[in-house]
Amino acid sequence: MARVYGTMQTALVTCREELEVFGKTTQIDNIITVDWHMPCSFEPFLYAICIGKTRASYNLIKKSKCFVVNFIPFTLKDAAWFCGRHSGMHHDKFKEAKLTKIESNHLDCPKIKEAIGYIECNVINEIETGDHVIFVGEVTHQELKSDEKRLFHNGENLFMTTQ
Ligand SMILES: Cc1cc2nc3c(=O)[nH]c(=O)nc-3n(C[C@H](O)[C@H](O)[C@H](O)COP(=O)(O)O)c2cc1C
C-alpha cells in the first residue's frame, strides 16, 4: 500500500569508519538507502539525514562524523533496493550493488560515481528522535553533475520517477 505521507526522493548515503571485527581493525565503506533526508538551513548550509539506531551506518556516522548524500537516477532503483535491504556488517555493498567507489572532495569518505549529484557533510549535531537519530551535517561541498530523472519511493518496493 502507498504511504499516507507520500512520495519521497530516495538517496544513497555513503560513509566510512574503522571498526573492530573479530579483533581486527577493518575499514568499512558503506552505503545506506534513505528516504528521510532534507536541507535544514541556508546559512550555514546544513543538510540532515535520519538514520535508524539499528543500522550499521548509524555506528559508522556516529564515529566518523561525516557522510555524503548521493542523489541517484531512476536507473539505480535495484541498487537502492539492495542497499536498503542488506547490512554493511555482512555485505560490501559497493561490490554487490555494482556501484563505483570514488573519494569525496573534502572528506575522508567514499561516494558513488554513478550518482547525479552529491552533498558532502561534516556532522555538527545529532538529534535523538525515537528509534532514529537526525544527523545534521554542515555542507562542505555540493555538486550537480546531470539532470537525469531521479528515483522516488512510495513505500515497500514501489518506485517511480517524474514524466
Ligand atoms: C527505499 C528505502 C528507504 C529507506 N530509508 C531509510 C531512512 O531514511 N533511514 C533509515 O535509517 N533507513 C532507511 N531505510 C532502511 C535502510 O536502508 C536499511 O535498513 C539498510 O539495510 C541499512 O543498512 P546498514 O545496516 O548497512 O546501514 C530505507 C530502505 C529503503 C529500501
The ligand as a Gaussian input file, in Angstrom:
#p B3LYP/6-31G(d) Opt

LIG

0 1
 C       13.664000       2.972000      -0.197000
 C       14.240000       2.832000       1.200000
 C       14.348000       3.945000       2.008000
 C       14.912000       3.849000       3.290000
 N       15.043000       4.970000       4.069000
 C       15.675000       4.894000       5.271000
 C       15.928000       6.073000       6.029000
 O       15.597000       7.191000       5.652000
 N       16.584000       5.924000       7.223000
 C       16.995000       4.700000       7.691000
 O       17.578000       4.623000       8.766000
 N       16.755000       3.571000       6.974000
 C       16.141000       3.639000       5.772000
 N       15.939000       2.508000       5.033000
 C       16.405000       1.210000       5.571000
 C       17.917000       1.026000       5.429000
 O       18.373000       1.423000       4.149000
 C       18.268000      -0.474000       5.666000
 O       17.926000      -0.824000       6.996000
 C       19.708000      -0.814000       5.362000
 O       19.831000      -2.205000       5.227000
 C       20.669000      -0.334000       6.441000
 O       21.970000      -0.614000       6.015000
 P       23.203000      -0.632000       7.022000
 O       22.842000      -1.563000       8.147000
 O       24.357000      -1.161000       6.177000
 O       23.422000       0.765000       7.492000
 C       15.371000       2.577000       3.762000
 C       15.235000       1.448000       2.948000
 C       14.678000       1.569000       1.680000
 C       14.566000       0.338000       0.796000

